[in-house]
Amino acid sequence: MLELDNNLFIFDYFKDNCKKNKYKDCGQLKDTDIPKDKDVFIFVSHGHYDHYDKEIFTFNADNVRYVFYKEVKAKNELENIFYMDEYENLSLGDINIKTYGSTDEGISFLISAESKIIFHAGDLNWWHWEGETLEEKEFAKNAYLSEIGKITEKNIDIAFFPVDPRLENSYYMGGEYFINNIKPKIFIPMHFQDVYDITDKFKKHMKENEKTQIFAIHERGEVIYKD
């Protein structure tokens, strides 16, 4: 969730199971967490369970709009749902949204709002899996480099990007390439499940980087940046 002065963005929300979680509030949003005095945009990059939960429709209000990947089917067809495919543009008031592709399913989002440029990768990453053949790894590499090459914006303020421990020794490759080539001002790791220490590990791996501020995340519900 990213909160600006006049807008609130929620990306790829999915509901945690409180009964199986040791955290008191499980990081879940409640209807009361949705401000009434801001425009709220809820983004769904694709339909994987860890990116989309129909719980988001409990947040439906006059100030809420949904931006969905076109293949994701909503619980109910509402007037405030906007569907997008890759490489499309959408303007909603003062918010401009541009989509890029993914190297898995769905799309990634580039958002211009309140003089900020925000990128959310969805499942766009360099998916270099141990155990795959050399041909499969080369295909994944080329797909990723090709997609990053399409991102022409070099003034991204905040980027949310996967740093996935399931990739084992290759966990850093996608994020490192993204930082070195796109150079966002702020990089926020995501898609690491509850393996929080991978974010510290990535930050240390990128210690020679001088252009991008990288945040490590240590607990659920953490406020990781506040201007």
C-alpha angles and dihedrals in degrees: 000000000000121000123197129175095274105011140054122203123197116190128201095334119192129176120252119219104245093193091063097038128087093210115098099227096020091221090280121154119229129203088254090060091065109091118229095206098059136063108254123207121188115197127199114188095185143335104268112131093246092055104040134042125164087226085092089076090068085070093059112135140138091274096048125094128179126216111195136183103250095245094057113095117215124224090243130007104249129181091236096060117101120191123210137183126201118293096020133127129220131180120200108180107300092346118098118194127192124181132213129185134266135230090225122024130332132357144301125233134229112189130189113201136149093352090307129115113211127187125195114186101199102191095338105130144121096270100199102168123191110236096035121116122261088251092054092048091049091049091051091048094050092046091052097045090047093052094047088049089062093060102095097172110102097174101073112153101191127019126187108200138167120262097176120188091200087076088067111198091005095058093112102047100090096043093045092052091046093052094045094049106030097031101204116193092231127026119195117189119224141163093058097119107212096329093112096165090068087073091057089045091053092047090053091046089056095045092122090059111104103176104058128058108220121200124210116210122215109173144018114273094018118161098225102179133021125172 
